[in-house]
């Protein structure tokens, strides 16, 4: 195993980011398969790079606001106020012919858009940019209420509207029902994103003097937190369910997804510690990071895309929750796992498998490299780190 100096690793990561940077300033998702704008990916990498270069976040928010949904179009899964899943600014169709561009099949791009607006404003205090995009923010909020939560149970749900669209529309997206959940699906992490989005925009509304909107958003957020912890918590497993299915039954699969909740503050205090502990049990934790899927699940596969492999961005988001919740040792564990993976592979790809305690890239799908949110995850970890241990 060869150990690289921190500055050397950071320089390599910055070169990867530069390769993926569009002339408009946003970061494309990855090469070679995802060399285009993805709402979710580009927002997350702009979060990872926010302390390094806030202009990336600004450029990302700007282009996504321009592409924000304006009408109901089932062929594109577009709805007013919705933020895109993906598009290629030069082409009109998915390269494999799945769906037209821009395509809006994402349940989480819209709340992430709102979260990043809040993060960007806190970082820059750019009131002019906030004022000029307030209407886009209100449209996104309206999408959450009117389209994302059609049955008015306060949970964001998705169900594909075109056979050419994605069946699963959160970060573990797929054209097939690989998660085996009956739609419409309320995926766990999207509820946390919604909660933080509501809280963040409530603060922005108060800054702008719109106290009525602020009060309404806080009311929705507080009720959402209450019902979420009631409906998604599995007392017998001391962990959160992956989703509620179309019959409002829990999908009890043990996955990494609930780890995303920790940075959003939606988790009640008495449930934080057991959630953190569960992620570090042997069926989830490896020396190279947290698996997407428990080793104990019958469909676990360390070589799969989402059912047992390790994704750096997934771990990075979980780590932000550890840090926010005061779990500094656990945060450091994730950081060290990334460095081990980097030193083992020589770079950090989209995802990798761990088999018999060792990393494998012999997977069912070839991982992309460079991949923006994998690169951004390690770069963010290394910004203030001075040495590799």
C-alpha positions in Angstrom: 0.0 0.0 0.0 1.5 3.4 -1.1 0.7 6.4 1.1 0.3 9.7 -0.7 0.8 13.1 0.9 -2.5 15.1 1.5 -1.6 17.8 -0.9 -0.8 15.3 -3.7 -4.2 13.6 -3.2 -6.0 17.0 -3.1 -4.4 18.1 -6.3 -5.5 14.8 -8.1 -9.0 15.4 -6.8 -9.1 19.0 -8.0 -7.9 17.8 -11.5 -10.9 15.4 -11.5 -13.3 18.2 -10.6 -11.9 20.4 -13.3 -12.5 17.6 -15.9 -16.1 17.4 -14.9 -16.7 21.2 -14.6 -19.1 22.6 -17.2 -18.3 26.0 -18.8 -21.4 27.4 -16.9 -19.7 26.5 -13.6 -21.7 23.5 -12.4 -20.1 20.0 -12.0 -21.3 17.2 -14.3 -22.0 13.8 -12.6 -19.2 11.6 -14.0 -17.4 10.0 -16.8 -18.0 8.2 -19.1 -21.7 7.4 -18.6 -22.9 10.4 -16.7 -21.1 13.3 -18.4 -24.0 15.7 -18.0 -26.1 17.6 -15.5 -27.8 15.6 -12.8 -29.9 17.6 -10.2 -29.2 15.4 -7.2 -25.5 14.7 -8.0 -24.6 18.3 -8.9 -26.3 19.7 -5.8 -24.5 17.2 -3.5 -21.1 17.9 -5.0 -21.7 21.7 -4.8 -22.4 21.1 -1.1 -19.2 19.1 -0.8 -17.3 22.0 -2.4 -19.2 24.9 -0.8 -16.4 25.9 1.6 -13.8 25.6 -1.3 -15.8 27.5 -4.0 -19.3 28.8 -3.3 -19.5 29.9 -7.0 -20.0 26.2 -8.0 -23.1 26.1 -5.8 -24.4 29.4 -7.2 -23.9 28.2 -10.8 -25.7 24.9 -10.0 -28.7 26.6 -8.3 -28.9 29.0 -11.2 -29.0 26.4 -14.0 -31.4 24.2 -12.0 -33.7 27.1 -11.4 -33.7 27.8 -15.2 -34.7 24.2 -15.9 -37.3 24.0 -13.1 -40.5 22.3 -14.1 -43.2 24.5 -15.6 -46.0 22.1 -16.6 -47.4 18.6 -16.1 -45.7 16.4 -18.7 -45.8 12.6 -17.9 -43.4 11.8 -20.7 -40.7 13.8 -18.9 -42.2 13.3 -15.4 -42.3 17.1 -15.2 -44.4 19.0 -12.8 -44.5 22.7 -11.9 -41.7 23.6 -9.5 -39.9 20.2 -9.7 -36.1 20.1 -10.1 -34.7 17.9 -12.8 -33.2 14.4 -12.4 -30.9 14.8 -15.4 -30.4 16.5 -18.7 -27.8 17.1 -21.4 -27.9 20.7 -22.5 -26.9 19.7 -26.0 -29.1 16.6 -26.6 -32.8 15.9 -26.4 -32.8 12.3 -25.4 -31.1 10.0 -22.9 -28.1 8.4 -24.7 -29.7 4.9 -24.3 -33.1 6.1 -25.4 -34.9 5.8 -22.1 -36.5 9.2 -21.8 -36.5 12.7 -23.3 -34.4 15.5 -21.7 -34.9 17.3 -19.5 -36.1 14.4 -17.3 -37.6 15.1 -13.9 -37.9 11.6 -12.3 -36.4 12.5 -9.0 -38.1 12.7 -5.6 -35.2 14.3 -3.8 -33.7 16.9 -6.2 -36.3 19.4 -5.2 -35.8 19.3 -1.4 -32.0 19.2 -2.0 -32.3 22.3 -4.2 -34.0 24.1 -1.3 -31.4 22.8 1.2 -28.5 24.1 -0.9 -30.2 27.5 -1.3 -30.2 27.7 2.5 -26.6 26.5 2.8 -25.4 28.8 0.0 -27.1 31.8 1.7 -25.6 31.0 5.1 -22.2 30.8 3.5 -22.3 33.9 1.3 -25.1 36.1 2.6 -25.8 36.8 -1.1 -29.1 38.6 -0.7 -29.3 39.6 -4.3 -29.2 36.0 -5.5 -31.7 35.0 -2.9 -34.1 37.8 -3.9 -33.8 37.0 -7.6 -34.6 33.3 -7.1 -37.3 33.6 -4.3 -40.0 32.7 -6.9 -38.1 29.5 -7.8 -37.9 28.6 -4.1 -41.7 29.2 -3.6 -42.4 27.0 -6.7 -40.2 24.2 -5.3 -42.1 24.4 -2.0 -45.4 24.3 -3.8 -44.2 21.1 -5.7 -43.5 19.5 -2.3 -47.0 20.2 -1.0 -49.1 19.7 -4.2 -47.2 17.1 -6.2 -44.7 15.4 -4.0 -47.3 14.7 -1.4 -50.4 13.9 -3.4 -52.2 11.9 -0.7 -51.5 14.7 1.9 -49.9 12.4 4.5 -46.9 14.8 4.7 -44.5 12.3 3.1 -42.8 12.7 -0.2 -43.6 9.8 -2.5 -42.8 8.8 -6.1 -44.3 6.5 -8.7 -43.1 6.5 -12.3 -45.5 8.0 -14.9 -43.9 6.7 -18.0 -42.6 3.1 -18.8 -39.4 4.8 -20.1 -38.8 6.5 -16.7 -37.0 5.4 -13.6 -38.9 3.0 -11.3 -37.0 4.1 -8.3 -36.4 7.8 -8.1 -34.3 8.5 -5.0 -30.5 8.1 -5.0 -30.7 4.4 -5.3 -32.4 4.9 -8.6 -33.0 2.2 -11.2 -35.2 1.4 -14.1 -36.2 -1.9 -12.4 -37.8 -2.5 -9.0 -34.5 -3.7 -7.5 -35.6 -2.6 -4.0 -38.8 -4.6 -4.2 -41.2 -1.9 -3.0 -44.7 -1.4 -4.2 -45.4 2.2 -5.3 -46.2 4.9 -4.6 -43.0 4.8 -2.5 -42.1 7.1 0.5 -38.4 6.5 0.7 -36.8 7.2 4.1 -34.1 9.8 3.3 -36.4 12.0 1.2 -38.5 12.7 4.3 -35.4 14.0 6.1 -34.5 16.2 3.1 -38.0 17.6 3.1 -37.8 18.4 6.8 -34.5 20.3 6.5 -35.7 22.0 3.4 -38.8 23.3 5.2 -36.7 24.5 8.2 -34.1 26.1 6.0 -36.5 28.0 3.8 -38.5 29.1 6.9 -35.3 30.9 8.0 -34.9 32.5 4.6 -38.5 33.6 4.6 -38.0 35.3 8.0 -34.9 37.1 6.7 -37.0 38.4 3.8 -39.8 39.4 6.2 -42.3 36.8 5.0 -43.3 35.7 8.4 -46.6 34.0 7.3 -44.7 31.6 5.0 -42.1 31.0 7.7 -44.7 30.1 10.3 -46.5 27.8 7.8 -43.3 25.9 6.9 -42.3 25.4 10.6 -45.7 24.0 11.3 -45.4 21.5 8.5 -41.9 20.6 9.5 -42.8 20.0 13.1 -45.7 17.8 12.2 -43.7 15.9 9.7 -41.0 15.1 12.3 -43.6 13.8 14.6 -45.4 11.5 12.1 -42.1 10.4 10.5 -40.7 9.1 13.7 -43.9 7.2 14.4 -44.4 5.7 11.0 -40.8 4.9 9.9 -39.2 3.7 13.2 -39.0 -0.1 13.7 -39.0 -0.7 17.5 -37.9 -4.3 17.1 -34.9 -3.4 15.0 -34.1 -0.1 16.7 -33.7 1.5 13.2 -35.7 3.2 10.5 -37.4 1.4 7.7 -36.2 1.9 4.1 -39.6 3.1 3.0 -43.3 3.0 3.3 -44.9 1.2 0.4 -48.1 2.0 -1.5 -50.1 0.4 1.3 -48.3 2.4 3.9 -46.5 -0.7 5.2 -42.9 -0.5 6.3 -40.2 -1.9 4.0 -38.1 -3.3 6.7 -34.8 -3.8 4.7 -31.7 -2.7 6.6 -29.8 -0.2 4.4 -27.6 2.8 4.6 -30.4 5.2 3.7 -31.5 6.1 7.2 -28.0 7.4 7.9 -28.9 10.3 5.6 -31.4 11.4 8.2 -28.8 12.5 10.8 -27.7 15.7 9.2 -31.3 16.8 8.7 -32.4 16.8 12.4 -35.6 14.9 11.7 -34.5 12.1 14.0 -35.8 12.3 17.6 -33.0 12.4 20.2 -33.7 9.0 21.6 -33.3 7.4 18.2 -30.0 9.0 17.2 -27.7 6.7 19.1 -29.3 3.4 18.0 -29.3 4.6 14.4 -25.5 5.4 14.6 -24.8 2.1 16.3 -26.7 0.1 13.7 -24.6 1.5 10.9 -21.5 0.2 12.6 -22.7 -3.4 13.1 -20.7 -6.0 11.2 -23.3 -6.6 8.6 -23.1 -2.9 7.5 -19.6 -1.7 8.4 -16.3 -2.5 6.6 -12.8 -1.1 7.0 -13.6 0.8 3.7 -17.0 2.3 4.6 -20.6 1.5 5.3 -22.4 -0.9 2.9 -25.5 0.2 1.0 -27.3 -3.0 2.1 -27.0 -5.3 5.0 -25.0 -8.5 4.7 -28.0 -10.2 6.4 -30.5 -9.3 3.7 -31.3 -12.2 1.4 -30.5 -10.2 -1.8 -27.2 -8.8 -0.4 -24.5 -8.7 -3.1 -21.2 -6.9 -2.5 -20.7 -6.7 -6.3 -24.1 -5.1 -7.0 -24.8 -1.4 -7.8 -26.9 -0.7 -4.7 -27.5 -3.9 -2.8 -24.2 -4.2 -0.8 -21.5 -2.1 -2.5 -20.0 1.0 -0.9 -20.6 4.5 -2.2 -18.3 7.3 -1.1 -21.0 10.0 -1.4 -23.5 7.9 0.6 -20.9 7.6 3.4 -20.0 11.2 3.2 -23.6 12.3 3.8 -23.9 9.9 6.7 -20.7 11.3 8.1 -22.1 14.9 8.0 -24.8 13.6 10.3 -22.3 12.1 12.6 -20.4 15.4 12.9 -23.6 17.4 13.4 -24.9 15.0 16.1 -21.5 15.1 18.0 -20.2 11.6 16.9 -16.7 12.8 16.1 -15.1 9.4 16.4 -17.6 7.9 13.9 -17.0 10.8 11.6 -13.3 10.1 11.7 -13.9 6.4 11.0 -15.6 7.3 7.7 -12.8 9.7 6.8 -10.2 7.0 7.5 -12.1 4.4 5.6 -12.1 6.7 2.5 -8.3 7.2 2.8 -7.8 3.4 3.1 -9.9 2.9 -0.1 -8.0 5.6 -1.9 -4.6 4.2 -1.0 -5.8 0.7 -1.9 -7.2 1.7 -5.3 -5.2 4.8 -6.2 -8.3 6.8 -6.8 -11.9 6.9 -5.5 -14.5 5.6 -8.0 -18.3 5.9 -8.0 -18.6 2.8 -5.9 -16.7 -0.3 -5.0 -17.2 -3.7 -3.4 -15.7 -5.3 -0.3 -15.3 -9.0 -0.4 -13.5 -11.0 2.3 -12.2 -7.8 3.8 -10.7 -6.6 0.5 -11.8 -4.0 -2.1 -12.9 -5.3 -5.4 -13.7 -3.4 -8.6 -14.9 -6.6 -10.4 -18.5 -5.6 -10.2 -21.7 -6.2 -12.0 -21.6 -2.7 -13.4 -18.3 -0.8 -14.1 -18.1 2.1 -11.7 -17.6 5.6 -13.2 -14.3 7.5 -12.7 -14.0 10.3 -12.2 -17.4 10.6 -10.4 -18.1 14.0 -9.0 -19.7 13.2 -5.6 -17.1 10.6 -4.9 -14.3 13.0 -5.6 -16.0 15.8 -3.8 -16.5 13.6 -0.7 -12.8 12.8 -0.3 -11.8 16.4 -1.1 -14.2 17.8 1.5 -12.7 15.4 4.1 -9.2 16.4 3.3 -9.6 20.2 3.2 -8.6 20.6 6.9 -6.6 17.4 7.2 -2.8 17.8 7.3 -1.5 14.3 7.2 -2.4 10.7 6.4 -2.3 8.4 9.3 
